[in-house]
Structure formats: structure tokens, C-alpha cells
């Protein structure tokens, strides 16, 4: 191979050479909103930042290890990626999850890669670290706040065979595959791309593709560096919101080399004509299209739309590639128009190629050529059954070989052998990569026709049908196991997802009875309803589950008669036959739902009022989702209707257009129902002239709720048997064992020789136990003797019966004697709806477990925040006072704890033995100082030190050490008189907030006390640019509530907190030797020593540690 750069064989040497030869040349520019430049990097800066990060990683002993890369759009990912290369760390790019997105896929990637560290930015680290705390253990590092220690970096030996990074394919979430990409692969494919696209140092690229995606990383980041041209980067969300931004950037920078998946060009064709004024696309020499099927209709429509703006058909460059081949496999010649081939679709379904004219067949299939191979790459079309080469008129599997083919799948030897080491039966000359794609070669041009297997490709992402089917089968009890099929069909020029499932015959009447049933309609589709089957609900649940777990919108759902889904003789689902049956209408359907385009809504006409009306939002949502507006329930989450992430961003862009107001792209995840959305949008619309709304961070605080209606306990939950005292119990269930307080409760219980079943979210019991142990080790309280007493139980608090089958739930209930319910999602920013699944539903399911098989005592850890209602302001609240009032509780967390405690009280009234414990903010261990550093007070302390300012607030700093709280709970739970009681675990000797600030100043911290408003202003100005510990809490501090337009801290200041009596608690603890340490200089010294020793805080000038080390 004749390399463009002959002197280097790896990316590290490449960047070092560039930094020495052209240090000041700008290589990357970042457009934060897709418009103005907000950041840039030249070779010297990139080299320096890579050395800083690499030095840190090497000093941490990470060379040779795997590190997860979780970065928002921006240049920080680039510096971290090269920092890993410089350190010999194997990077694992991945997408940081949304606030409401589960971590299943990321957990699977971490487990597969064996990653021990996660790299991210200072702004993302707190929220990610908090969410990950209940998952697999990871060390976290914010790479944009590392102190310069670049001089200690040691260059390691790297050659073309050295592993550069792991590219996890967008496929199966159950069994993720990490493609091992070497430095040699990257150099080879970079040269491949350079030659194919005729790139030079004068080229310019503009990319909106995510950096964790192979195309975004290799073409958008590595290629500009390799060839030496300017790479302009914008966030994917900026493009999806307003595709015109991409075209404007291409025009402005005179870009020559830009592209993306087919759907990106489709989005561009929907840009309004008045937005195109001033565009000049004549510089665009290679508009590549790949990552998903390239469609002739899209190319022709795009060319027609933008012909007046300088775009020509010859600019299009259809290409083909995949992560297993680093990126690019085939591409045509620059300046040649796309090559089309029209074939008979019936013959194509039988793997035969019959070229036809449109007018000569009823079923023409238009295929787009994807070019040819380059350099030393060889491509053959192979019969997947005989492993011999196909004739020129046959479709077969695409096999490739060459220097870009990756090394295999990480730690998956069997899959590597099957995919990367295939040999032709009639020659066996060299190993090939089996792409799994079907196609044929005509006149030297590759045409891709589909997939050998049933992978669903939508918007450039692979989705394994078995994963979607598993989600569907778990979504509703009426769906038969292993009797579902997920497949795609082409609708209006794009691939759409169809779900076909068999319904259990127990939920369907006999076929004769079905025939007599009256036909009903769902969303305009005629269907037969089975009386036992709630078909509309089942269909809605399926759509919602697929949307939430796979970020896909479902086009059609078919409920099939029992035993009718096509299967092989060995019982395997025939997805292709299901697809044909759907298209031909031959499936035995009980009921079906197919997306229909509703009558054009009169959005423009309905948007006249000064208020945002629900029907206006419903019309816009219905149009985007292509559902009947009458089918939308404004109290249901939008995910219920199958909203995916791309549609969510586009919908926000529509709202911005009509409101003429900037909104956060995550708006629909923070306000998931139309009712909540309308309230917020109305606030934005009517107060557009004020600054009370933070446009960059939409306040995800809940709207007004009727909490009393939320606090309705399932009537089936009540006492069914007598119960034994805890002193006689041997088996205990503990929730929250991977949390802070839960760790200390577990320590206490294990020390008493109890068997403790710990409910944990994890993929298996081994990982669950590891997480539990790591959590206790983090706080220095692990003992090896605990291992034999801890029994992990894999479950999810947010799900009905923790996600167990009925027999599994009953089996667990029969084993447990007592329950300690400490598990909860603690977040001061999330709305009630986001916290409800864990905090409220989880509590009800705990009570259900206590009621199952035998009655079990429940010890519920609540919070003093349940008394934040205005009725309790400045009142004395005793342990015996009933919890009645919820008016004036604004925080979603406090609302969720109020509802949960009301459920516990309701269970108590029905005879269940319960005990309630209400701690305040829980501080660190009074002996060692060990503290959960993402805690509110820790963030306040660190954030204040970073800013040099703390707010002048009038409140008592009531914090109780975690060791006191845990010991008190366990002791009180064993007292016979505790049943039915509530206990306040407040600190009898708290200090005022101002005293803490005075003490911090006395030990040398430079912090000034200023008014809340001035402090908030400084926080807003600094949080986005500094490693600000308080950044995740900015909405909590800044969002104004109620007619008084006050923030939550201001509202609570105005109302004044209740005065909590702890007399009953102290009397109950008398004689136990359990006392709460006062908050004084001695305790603060212990805490600050710990926080300084672990590197959370910098050491002040006059600080003298009372303890030399912290375990």
C-alpha cells in the first residue's frame, strides 16, 4: 500500500509530527449550536492536552486497560480519545445516556470491555457518577479539569498492530460486540478514504455525526487529522433540530467533504424554501451517503431541491462500509453521478438479478451502486450456504479482505472465528470478513440489497430483532414467550419497524366467538376485539416499551392468533415469512394497529392565543407521531405513543419555531406528558420577556400534582398472617445496598449474623455482589465475613413485582422475614414523574412483598422532607404527628417521598407491621469521615470553594452522620414497641449555615458570604465554564416557582422550616449507647480531612488534620 504518510504507522506518531511541523494550524472547530464557533484546536493544543490526559492515566496505572468515553458533543472527546492513545489505554467510545434512559446497554458494554474507568467532562461527571452509583463500579475522571503534569508523560511503544480502541456496534444490547480496531487499521482506512474521496490539505469537512459512531469518529475526526485539513464539528442535535445549520456551515466554510446516513439528506429536503436564501453548495465535491440503505428517491429529491443553490448530482458519493472493516469498504469516483440499477423485486426476493425498465414491471426495485474497493481490498459475493462464489446474476453475501479489516471482536473468540476468518470452499486462499450483508456486483459496481440475517437498520443504526422481541414479550402478560417477530418494511422511502406477536389463548375467546364480536377501530384501523384481551392497551404498551428501550418508533403492531406465527420445524421464528405475511395480508390477525397519517392539523390556526393550549400541542405531537389526535391522552408519557429521540428533538425544534423561544433539546424527557409540557410551554410563552426561565437548562421541576390521588395503595395489600419479631428472624431483605445509607445498614445487619437478601439491578448475581462489595469498600466498612451472608437478588424497584414472574415473587416472599426499604432515587432536580417509578411504585411493591405468603415487618426509610408543606412552616412537628398536608411541596423528590410514606401509612392502617424513619440530610461517617461526595452539602461546600462565594442563608445545618442513622435504625427496628411508630433522626446539636462558612474561613478557605441573588448570578455565570460541583443543581437554585416567583430555596426560607421534635427517638435510644455526634469543629475536621485526603477538596492554608489517614 502506497501511504500518503510513509514515515508513521500509528496515530500517536502522526499527531506528534503534525504538532512539531504545523503547531499553529487549526485542525478542528466546534459549533455549539451548529452556528457560531465556540471552540477550536490546533495541532499543538491537541498534542498538549493529549499529553496531560495521558500522563494522568499512566500515573493511575491505566496503560493497557479499557476506559469508557462518555462525552457530550464537543472537542473534549477528541482530546480524551488521543489522550487514551498516548497512554496506551484502549478507549471505548459510547453515548452518554439521557436523564431518563436506562443504562442496560452501557452496562453491557462495560461488562464486555472489562472497562475499569470512565472518562467524561466536569459538567457531566456528577450526574453520570450519581446514576452509575447503583450500577457497575467505575472510576471516574473529568479530563477537562486535569492539572498539567504533561512532563511526566512517557511515550510508549506503539506499532501498526497495537490496539487503538474498541468500536461497539449499534447492534444487540444483549450480547454487544466490541470491534478491535488497530492503529494499522486506522492508518489503512484513512488512506483508503483519502484516495477514494481525493482529499487534500485544502479540503474542508463539516460533520454532525456523533463522535462515538464509527463514521463520526473516523471520517469526521481522524480523517481531517490524517490528511491535514480543517474539520468543523457540530452537535447531532443541532442538525436534527434545524438541518439548515449543516448546509449553512457547508456554505460558510466552503466545505468539500461532508455526508451522513440517508435520513440526514431526507431531513434536509424538508427545509422550508425561505430558509435557503444565500446558500452556496457549489464547493461540495463529495456528499457521501452511507451507514444505512442509500435510496435513489432521496438522492434525486435532494439534488432537485438544492440545484438552485449550487448542488449537482455528481456531488453525491454513495458508499458502503462497516465498523468491522474500520469504516469504508467501497466507494465510487469523485465527480461521477450515482449509478442506479432497477431490478425485478420478485426475482430479487429469490436472490436473482433481473434488470428491468420501470414501465415493464409492476414491482421495480431501485438500487443505488456503492462503488468499488480500493487499495489492496478484495471483495467477493458468496453463496452463504455453499461458501462458493456466486455468478454475476446472483445475490450473495458480501465478503471482504484487506488492511482495513479489524482484528476481531474483543474477548469473543467464537464470534471472531465465524465472522473474521471465513474461507471460500472452492479456493480457501485467504481469510475474509463476512459482512452479513447481501448484494451483487455489476460492471464493477457493488449493489447492496439487504441483510443475510434479520438485523433491522433504521436511521443508520443496527437493531437486533431478538432484543426487540425480548422487550416486547416482557411488556405484557398476554404475549406468548418466544412467539414474536420484529422486522422492517419500506414505507415512503424509509425502513420502518413492524412487530408481530402471538397472544396467549387464555386471553382470547374461541375463534367462533371472535367472529361474532363487533368490529371496532383503533386509530382508523378495523379490527376484531377479543373480550379478555385489552388490545388497545397491549398495543400501546408494546409501542411504549420499544420506544423506551430501543429508541425506535413502531410502524405497525399485529396481535396474532395463538400458534399462528410462522416458525421453522425446529421452532425458530421465520421473520422473513412474517414480513411477507404482513405485506400480503396473510397473517392470522386478532387485531392490528398501523400508523396512519391524520388529517392535516390546523396548527397555524390554533396558535393565536396568548396561552399555549393543550389542543395545539396535541395537534403538533399527533402530526409528528402520525397518530390520530383523539388517541392521545395528555396525561400519558409521550413515549407511550412510540416517540423516539430523533422525533423528540425535531418536536422541540417545532416548538421553538412557533414560540420563537430557545428550548433545551431534552425538554420532552423533562416534561414527558402533554399536560406537564403545556404548563411549561405556557410559562415560556407568556413570560418571554423575563429571564425567569433558563433556556439552556429547562427546569425539570414537576407541575402541580394531586399527591393525595397518587397516594392510593393497591387494595390487595393488607395483613394476611401474624408475624414474628425481628430478633427471631434470620432472613432479611434490604433495598438500597449499593447506596450510601444502605451500605451502612448492610454492615450492621451482616455484623449480627443475619442472611441479607439485597435487591440490586444488575445483569447477574456475580456482578451484583461485586457492586455491593465495592460500595462497602468505598466507605471502608467491608469485611470478608460478610460475603457468605449477602445474597444478591436481581430485580428492579421500578417494575411490578420487581420484574419477577409470579412464582419468583412468591418464592422470594416465602424466604424473607423482615424488610428494610432504603432504596430510593435521590435527586433535587428530577420531577415527580421521573422519581415515581422507583420511589413510589417501588415502595408499593415492597409492601406487596410484605403482604405475600406471610406478613413481614417493613422498616421504611423516609425523609424529613415530607413535612416541607406550607402547613408545617415554623411549626413543631413531633414523631406522633400525622402526615396530612402536601400543599407547598415543590421538589419532585420530596413529593415522591410524601406519597411513598402515605402508602406505608395506609398499609399500617390495614394491619401491616411498619416502622418509619425520617433522617435529615445524611452526612459522613463520624469516625472516618467517609461521605458520599455527590451529596447536596458536599456539592455546596466544594462549589462554594470553587466560586469563592457562598449564599447568605438563614437555616440550621441539620446533618446526621450515616453511622448514627444506620445504628439507630437497626436498634429501633428490634424494639417491640416500634411497630407502627415514626422516628425522627435529626441531629439535636446542629449548627447554623453561617457558622459553617465562618469555620471554613477560619481554616483558610477564601469564601465570602453574599446575598442569594448575587450568589446565584455568579453560579450561573461560572457553572458552564468551570469544573463546578453545583452545575447539576443549577435548576434547583434558579427555577422560580409560584405566583411569588421565588426559587425553592427562597420559598423554604420565606416559609421557614418546621421544628422537629426528637424526644420520642431519644427516649427510645436511651440506654443503647447510640448518640448523635454534635456538628462542631471536631466533626467538621474529620469530614474535611476525608474530603481533602481523597482529593475532593483542596487543602486550605491553616488546616490541621485530626487524623492522619482515612480508610
Buried (B, 14 or more C-beta within 10 A) or exposed (E): EEBBBEEBBBBBBBBBBBBEEBEEBEBBBBBBBBBEEEEBBBBBBBBBBBBBBBBBBBEBEBBEBBBBBBBBBBBBBBBBBBBBBBBBBBBBBBBBBBBBBBBBBBBBBBBBBEBBBBBBBBBBBBBBBBBBBBBBBBBBBBBBEBEEBBEEBEEBEBEBEBBBBBBBBBBBBEBBBBBBBBBBBBBBBBBBBBBBBBBEEEBBBBBBBBBBBBBBBBBBBBBBBBBBBBBBBBBBBBBBBBBBBBBBBBBBBBBBBBBBBBBBBBBBBEBEEEBBEEBBBEBBBBBBBBBBBBBBBBBBBBBEBBEEBBBBBBBBBBBBBBBBBBBBBBBBEBEEEBBBBBBBBEBBBEBBBBEBEEEEBEEBBBBBBBBBBBBEBEBBBBBBEEBEBBEEEBBBBBBBBBBBBBBBBBBBEEBBEEBBEBEBEEEEEEBBBBBBBBBBBBEEBBBBBBBBEBBBBBBBBBBBBBBBBBBBBBBBEBBBEBBBBBBBBEBEBBBBBBBBBBBBBEBBBEEEEBEEEEEEEBBBBEBBBBEEBBBBEBBBBBBBBBBBBBBBBBBBBBBBBBEBBBBEEEEEBBBBBBBBBBEEEEBBBBBBBBBEEBEEBEBEEBBEEEEBBBBBBBBBBBBBBBBBBEBBEBEBBBBBBBBBBBBBBBBBBBBBEBBEBEBBBBBBBBBBBBBBBBBBBBBBBEBEEEEBBBEEBBBBBBBEBEBEEBBEBBEEBBBBEEBEBBEEBEBBBBBBBBBBBBBBBBBBBBBEEBBBBBBBBBBEBEBBBBBBBBBBEBBBBBEEEBEEBBBBBBBBBBBEBBBBEEEBBBEBBEBBBBBBBBBBBBBBBBBBBBBBBBBBBBBBBBBBBBBBBBBBBBBBBBBBBBBBBBEBBEEEBEBEBEBEBBEBBBBBBBBBBBBBBBBBBBBBEBBBBBBBBBBBBBBBBBBBBBBBBBBBBBBBBBBBBBBEBBBBBEBBBBBBBBBBBBBBBBBBBBBEEBBBBBBBBBBBEBBBBBBBBEBBBEBEBEBBBBEBEEBBEBBBEBBEEBBBBBBBBBBBBBBBBEEEEBBBBBBBBEBEBBEBBBEBBBEBBEEEEBBBBBBEBEBBBBBBBBBBBBEBBEBBEEBEBEBEEBE
